[in-house]
Amino acid sequence: MTVVTRFAPSPTGSLHIGGARTALFNLLYARHAGGRFLLRIEDTDRERSTAAAVQAIFDGLNWLGVTPDAEPVFQHTRAERHREVVMQLLARGRAYRDYMTVEELEAERERARAEGRAIRSVWRDRTAEPGDNRPHVIRFKGPLQGETVVQDLVKGPVVFRNIELDDLVLLRSDGAPTYNLAVVVDDHDMGVTHVIRGDDHLNNAARQSLIYQALDWPVPAFAHIPLIHGPDGAKLSKRHGAQAVSEFADMGYLPEAMRNYLARLGWGHGDDELFTDEQAIAWFDVADVVKAPARLDWAKLNFVNQQYIRAADDDRLAGMALKVHRDRGVLITRSGEARLRAAVPIVKEGAQTILQLGDLTLFTLKERPVGVDEKTAQLLTEETRARLDRLRIRLAEAADWTPPALEAELRAFAESEGVGLGKIGPALRGCLSGGAPAPDLAGTLTALGRDESLGRLADALSPVG
Ligand code: GLU
């Protein structure tokens, strides 16, 4: 049997990280089993589905690198097929036309509530006169006895009493198929063997199992994964901060870090916090997903992201940092860009997000004269100015403009002046960075290069500087 999984989002908003994780688990499981991962856009509800939301799903999955193995299926294009299957169910006596009026349905709902059972239409056992054209829905004719057991790969066996499952509508009065019917038909036709989705769909699994059985179709394996909760344990919501995948992208998380972190939400391989995609595929089994809801942990996400930033290609990071600056409206000259590129390998260690990488590289983009901040201005006493000027002359002659050589040079200079580096460092940094965050002195000098460093220093020390 070839494993086929699918992600089946409804395009009604943005792609949330919960959905992204569901997609990722489906992808990992399919890859692990040597199978296929499919995407189905559940746009049957034409009023709530929007083109922008469909695009957000594509963009989000693309960004995350969780892409399907075939063209996506658009559920609304399959309505004819859905109706055809409903007709099969009617022919099998497993569905019925229900002519209840809104008032009758309301009355039945009241009765059912009072009797503690699911609603049943009087039309279950009644057939309309031929040619009856009154509006009606078509309902599934569910069993009144027995139990339906969902053998869930995460939850274990979950037992539903059939009497408690109502005869769900398969086709609305306007001929539109409903969610539970469309899902079954599409999953069957797409050859889906494993339905991995959020556990808010567990109840649907029972209803869907009954439809499969009524059609004599094999029931797929189900795996209902707990939802993602906020750091406080409550269901993830706006007040916990970002939810949409696009927001995480904008906040400067790398897609590979996000994949690693999301895989770790509710699943894990021992204590391994960091792993490659290949390792995740080799290790992942949906049966190992934990039963308790996973909590979003920002500190852990930042830690993971920082590790991936450290490992990331410097040119790629520079491109991302430049984009941050462009978006912030920072002027970027050619020489500024060159300085930024030189700074990336020096400062990237300290960045937890790409936005932080932006903050940490801002000093490189400043153009002369960069000016000094107030703190630095206060440090620039007559004595310090004279000292920094002597340093400037010395650095102009430095043979080697590399971090270890510059460090040695600074140390030797401080010694020759009879002061500690603490007397020189803060003022020097301020002159070089214009008050923006900057790495250690040797790193700052290296990133800026000799000419720019000495120029900035001269500017700061000049009478008008
Ligand atoms: N379209 C459903 C949703 O977005 C998921 C259906 C499914 O995975 O079976 O919640």
Residues whose N, C-alpha, C, O or C-beta is under 5 A from the ligand:
A	BS01	LIG	A8 P9 S10 E42 V183 R197
